[in-house]
């Protein structure tokens, strides 16, 4: 679900502070036809030197329920301390937690409710998908595009971005100015590409995300 975790915001709203200490953003998830199939919410809150970020998705295809909740705790530098994932995809349910130990250079992934554990090596400042989103926004504020890097979301993913130019895109039928980026996400057994549009506001908040699937291009956009 890393493709869905990379999202969010709108240009013609009042410009937020460059790095707001707390924000809540609500989104609609749309079929290729434009009809909504569900909703998502991103919450970010700073407490002292740490950030807590939560992404909740609730959607349904006829006969198939999708409910996801991701919660990340970040230390200074937006390096991940803990990532918790809970999901239901149809009849399949799961919950897991990944704890990052920077001093030992490992992440411990544990399936909750009676599952097993595994370890993977991580860099000094590991980033999960939600932490990478905040890091990317800050880099764009400084006029920089992050180099290709590892992003952790249960497994290890390689994420790289490429600037595709300026574009006006419809967000809730409102023309919105944005910079378009192509994100390549490569995991252990999959590879995907995602289009991300970032508003030209002080916070460089993402405007719109378009994700290709076999049924067509699905999108996530802000609900006014």
C-alpha positions as CSV (number, residue, x, y, z in Angstrom):
1,X,0.0,0.0,0.0
2,X,2.9,2.3,-0.3
3,X,1.4,3.6,-3.5
4,X,-1.5,4.9,-1.5
5,X,0.5,6.2,1.4
6,X,2.3,8.8,-0.9
7,X,-0.5,11.5,-1.2
8,X,-2.3,14.8,-0.3
9,X,-3.6,18.6,-0.5
10,X,-4.8,21.6,-2.6
11,X,-3.4,24.8,-3.9
12,X,-6.3,27.2,-3.6
13,X,-6.8,26.7,0.1
14,X,-5.3,29.3,2.4
15,X,-1.6,28.6,2.5
16,X,-0.6,26.7,5.7
17,X,2.5,27.3,7.7
18,X,5.6,26.0,6.1
19,X,5.9,23.1,8.6
20,X,2.5,23.0,10.5
21,X,2.7,21.3,13.9
22,X,-0.6,19.6,13.2
23,X,-2.8,19.0,10.2
24,X,-5.7,16.8,9.1
25,X,-6.4,16.2,5.5
26,X,-9.5,14.3,4.1
27,X,-9.5,12.7,0.7
28,X,-11.8,10.9,-1.7
29,X,-10.6,7.8,-3.6
30,X,-12.0,7.7,-7.1
31,X,-12.6,5.2,-9.8
32,X,-11.2,5.9,-13.2
33,X,-14.8,7.2,-14.1
34,X,-14.5,9.8,-11.3
35,X,-17.0,8.1,-9.0
36,X,-15.9,7.8,-5.4
37,X,-15.2,4.3,-3.9
38,X,-14.1,5.5,-0.5
39,X,-12.3,8.0,1.7
40,X,-8.9,8.5,3.4
41,X,-7.6,10.7,6.1
42,X,-4.0,11.8,6.8
43,X,-3.2,13.2,10.3
44,X,0.2,14.6,11.3
45,X,1.0,16.0,14.8
46,X,4.2,17.2,16.3
47,X,4.8,16.5,20.0
48,X,8.1,18.0,21.1
49,X,10.8,16.7,18.8
50,X,8.7,13.8,17.6
51,X,6.0,13.4,14.9
52,X,3.1,11.1,14.9
53,X,1.5,10.4,11.5
54,X,-1.6,8.4,10.8
55,X,-3.1,7.4,7.5
56,X,-6.6,5.8,7.5
57,X,-8.3,4.4,4.4
58,X,-11.9,3.1,4.1
59,X,-13.1,1.9,0.7
60,X,-15.3,-0.8,-0.8
61,X,-15.5,-2.5,-4.2
62,X,-18.8,-4.5,-4.5
63,X,-18.3,-7.5,-2.4
64,X,-14.8,-6.5,-1.2
65,X,-14.0,-4.2,1.8
66,X,-10.7,-2.4,2.1
67,X,-9.8,-0.9,5.5
68,X,-6.3,0.2,6.2
69,X,-4.7,2.1,9.1
70,X,-1.0,3.0,9.3
71,X,0.6,4.8,12.2
72,X,4.2,6.1,12.3
73,X,6.2,7.6,15.1
74,X,9.2,9.7,13.9
75,X,12.2,11.1,15.7
76,X,14.2,14.2,14.8
77,X,15.2,14.2,11.1
78,X,11.9,12.4,10.3
79,X,13.6,9.0,11.0
80,X,11.2,6.3,11.9
81,X,11.0,4.8,15.4
82,X,7.9,2.7,14.9
83,X,5.5,1.8,12.2
84,X,2.2,0.0,12.9
85,X,0.0,-1.4,10.1
86,X,-3.5,-2.8,10.4
87,X,-5.5,-3.9,7.4
88,X,-8.6,-5.7,6.1
89,X,-8.7,-6.6,2.4
90,X,-11.8,-8.7,1.8
91,X,-11.6,-11.6,4.2
92,X,-7.9,-11.2,4.8
93,X,-6.9,-9.3,8.0
94,X,-3.6,-8.5,9.6
95,X,-1.7,-6.3,12.0
96,X,2.0,-5.8,12.3
97,X,4.5,-3.5,14.0
98,X,8.0,-2.6,12.8
99,X,10.4,-1.2,15.5
100,X,13.5,0.6,14.3
101,X,16.7,0.4,16.3
102,X,19.1,3.0,14.8
103,X,22.0,2.1,17.2
104,X,22.0,-1.6,16.1
105,X,21.1,-0.8,12.5
106,X,18.1,-3.1,12.4
107,X,14.3,-3.1,12.1
108,X,12.3,-5.8,13.9
109,X,9.0,-6.6,12.1
110,X,6.5,-8.4,14.2
111,X,3.1,-9.9,13.2
112,X,0.7,-9.1,16.1
113,X,-1.8,-11.5,17.5
114,X,0.4,-14.6,17.6
115,X,2.7,-14.2,14.5
116,X,6.4,-14.3,14.1
117,X,9.3,-11.9,14.0
118,X,11.9,-11.0,11.4
119,X,14.9,-8.5,11.2
120,X,16.3,-6.5,8.4
121,X,19.2,-4.1,8.3
122,X,18.4,-0.4,8.1
123,X,20.5,2.9,7.6
124,X,21.1,5.4,10.4
125,X,18.0,7.3,9.5
126,X,15.4,4.8,8.3
127,X,12.3,6.3,6.7
128,X,8.9,4.6,6.4
129,X,6.3,5.7,3.8
130,X,4.7,8.3,6.0
131,X,8.0,9.8,7.2
132,X,9.2,9.9,3.6
133,X,6.2,11.9,2.6
134,X,7.0,14.6,5.2
135,X,10.7,14.5,4.3
136,X,9.9,14.9,0.6
137,X,7.7,18.0,1.3
138,X,10.5,19.6,3.3
139,X,13.1,18.9,0.6
140,X,10.8,20.5,-2.1
141,X,10.4,23.6,0.2
142,X,14.2,24.0,-0.1
143,X,14.1,23.5,-3.9
144,X,15.6,20.1,-3.7
145,X,14.5,16.7,-4.9
146,X,15.6,13.8,-2.7
147,X,17.9,11.2,-4.3
148,X,16.7,7.7,-4.8
149,X,16.5,5.9,-1.4
150,X,15.2,3.1,0.6
151,X,11.7,3.4,2.2
152,X,10.4,0.8,4.6
153,X,6.8,-0.3,4.7
154,X,7.0,-3.8,6.1
155,X,9.4,-4.8,3.3
156,X,12.2,-2.6,1.9
157,X,11.4,-0.5,-1.2
158,X,13.5,1.6,-3.5
159,X,11.9,4.9,-4.3
160,X,13.0,7.4,-6.9
161,X,11.4,10.6,-8.3
162,X,11.6,12.5,-11.5
163,X,10.3,16.0,-12.3
164,X,7.8,16.0,-15.1
165,X,7.1,19.7,-15.4
166,X,4.3,22.2,-14.5
167,X,0.7,21.3,-15.0
168,X,-2.8,22.4,-14.2
169,X,-4.9,19.5,-12.9
170,X,-8.6,19.3,-11.8
171,X,-9.0,18.7,-8.1
172,X,-12.7,18.4,-7.2
173,X,-13.4,20.1,-10.5
174,X,-11.2,23.1,-9.6
175,X,-8.2,23.8,-11.8
176,X,-5.2,23.6,-9.6
177,X,-1.6,24.6,-10.5
178,X,0.9,21.9,-9.5
179,X,4.4,20.5,-10.3
180,X,4.2,16.9,-11.6
181,X,6.5,14.2,-10.5
182,X,6.8,10.5,-11.4
183,X,7.6,8.2,-8.6
184,X,9.1,4.7,-9.2
185,X,8.5,2.3,-6.3
186,X,10.4,-1.1,-6.5
187,X,9.9,-3.8,-3.9
188,X,11.1,-7.3,-3.4
189,X,8.4,-8.8,-5.7
190,X,6.8,-5.8,-7.4
191,X,7.4,-2.5,-9.2
192,X,5.0,0.4,-9.7
193,X,4.9,3.9,-11.0
194,X,2.8,6.7,-9.4
195,X,2.1,10.3,-10.5
196,X,2.3,12.9,-7.8
197,X,1.3,16.5,-8.1
198,X,2.6,19.0,-5.6
199,X,1.0,22.4,-5.0
200,X,3.1,25.5,-5.4
201,X,2.3,26.7,-1.8
202,X,4.8,27.3,1.0
203,X,4.3,23.8,2.4
204,X,4.7,22.1,-1.0
205,X,1.8,19.9,-0.1
206,X,0.8,17.2,-2.7
207,X,-2.3,18.0,-4.7
208,X,-3.2,14.8,-6.3
209,X,-2.0,11.2,-6.7
210,X,-2.8,9.0,-9.7
211,X,-2.1,5.3,-9.5
212,X,-2.4,2.9,-12.5
213,X,-4.1,-0.4,-11.9
214,X,-5.3,-3.1,-14.5
215,X,-8.8,-1.6,-14.3
216,X,-7.5,1.9,-15.1
217,X,-6.0,4.9,-13.3
218,X,-7.4,5.5,-9.8
219,X,-6.9,8.8,-8.0
220,X,-6.8,10.3,-4.6
221,X,-7.8,14.0,-4.1
222,X,-8.7,16.4,-1.3
223,X,-12.3,16.8,-0.2
224,X,-13.2,20.4,0.3
